[in-house]
Amino acid sequence: MAVLTARSVGSVVRDIGENVDRIARAELQLAIAGLRLRIEAIGEVSALLVAAAAAAVLALQFALLGGMFALARLMPFWLAALAIAAVPGTVAVVLLLRGRVHLTHDLRLAPREVPAVVPSGA
């Protein structure tokens, strides 16, 4: 049989408070560790995505350059370069205009109400 010792209510409450404090600190440390793991994973994924985007930009540049060289067989070199530049230029303008429409539409702010100023002597 276990021997029960009489403890004061104050010591029991103090022990409960210390245990709650210890549990809260452990939960906070666990949350911080989980957040660090997520941030590291996001960092690795974002590095991969940036590298993929850079590779895609280079691939697109060389595809456009190949198209320019192909067109240069049919027309002057400068005209072939301008014709090829017109394609991404047109895409850029269309995307810019669509983005501008979305930006003005989505971020349209409702007019703020101006609070009425009440004279202090009233």
C-alpha positions in Angstrom: 0.0 0.0 0.0 1.1 3.5 -0.8 1.6 5.8 2.1 -0.2 9.1 1.6 1.4 12.1 3.2 -0.7 15.1 4.2 0.2 18.1 2.0 -1.1 21.5 2.4 -3.4 23.0 -0.2 -0.9 25.7 -0.9 1.9 23.2 -1.8 -0.5 21.3 -4.1 -1.6 24.5 -5.9 2.1 25.5 -6.2 3.0 22.1 -7.7 0.1 22.4 -10.2 1.2 25.9 -11.2 4.8 24.7 -11.7 3.5 21.7 -13.8 1.3 24.0 -15.9 4.2 26.3 -16.5 6.5 23.4 -17.5 3.8 22.0 -19.9 3.3 25.5 -21.4 7.0 25.9 -22.0 7.3 22.5 -23.5 4.4 23.1 -25.9 5.9 26.4 -26.9 9.3 24.8 -27.6 7.5 22.1 -29.7 5.6 24.7 -31.7 8.8 26.6 -32.4 10.6 23.4 -33.5 7.7 22.6 -35.8 7.7 26.1 -37.2 11.5 25.9 -37.9 11.0 22.6 -39.8 8.3 24.2 -41.9 10.4 27.2 -42.7 13.3 25.1 -43.7 11.1 23.0 -46.0 9.6 26.2 -47.5 13.1 27.5 -48.1 14.2 24.4 -49.9 11.0 24.4 -52.0 11.3 28.1 -52.9 15.0 27.6 -53.9 13.9 24.8 -56.3 11.1 26.9 -57.7 13.4 29.9 -58.3 15.9 27.6 -60.0 13.1 26.2 -62.2 11.9 29.7 -63.1 15.4 30.7 -64.1 15.9 27.6 -66.2 12.5 28.3 -67.9 13.5 31.9 -68.7 16.8 30.8 -70.2 14.9 28.1 -72.3 12.5 30.7 -73.5 15.3 33.1 -74.4 17.1 30.5 -76.5 13.8 29.4 -78.2 13.2 33.0 -79.2 16.8 33.4 -80.3 16.4 30.3 -82.5 13.2 31.7 -84.0 15.0 34.9 -84.7 17.8 33.1 -86.5 15.3 31.1 -88.5 13.5 34.3 -89.5 16.8 36.0 -90.4 17.0 33.6 -93.4 13.9 35.2 -94.8 14.3 38.9 -93.9 16.9 41.3 -92.6 18.4 40.4 -89.2 17.1 43.5 -87.4 13.6 42.9 -88.7 13.7 39.3 -87.5 14.7 40.5 -84.1 11.9 43.0 -83.9 9.3 40.4 -85.1 10.4 38.0 -82.4 10.5 40.7 -79.7 6.9 41.6 -80.6 5.6 38.2 -79.3 6.8 38.5 -75.6 6.2 42.3 -75.8 2.5 41.7 -76.7 2.2 39.1 -74.0 3.7 41.5 -71.5 1.3 44.3 -72.4 -1.8 42.0 -72.2 -0.7 40.7 -68.8 0.1 44.2 -67.6 -3.4 45.4 -68.6 -5.1 42.4 -67.0 -3.1 42.9 -63.8 -4.0 46.5 -63.7 -7.7 45.8 -64.1 -7.5 43.2 -61.3 -5.5 45.5 -59.1 -8.0 48.4 -59.4 -11.0 46.1 -59.1 -9.7 43.9 -56.2 -8.2 46.8 -54.1 -11.0 49.2 -54.6 -11.5 50.7 -51.2 -14.8 51.8 -49.9 -14.9 55.5 -49.0 -14.1 56.0 -45.4 -16.6 57.7 -43.3 -15.3 61.0 -41.8 -16.3 61.3 -38.2 -18.4 64.3 -37.4 -16.5 66.9 -35.4 -18.5 68.1 -32.5 -17.6 71.6 -31.1 -16.2 71.4 -27.6 -18.5 74.2 -26.4 -21.7 72.4 -27.3 
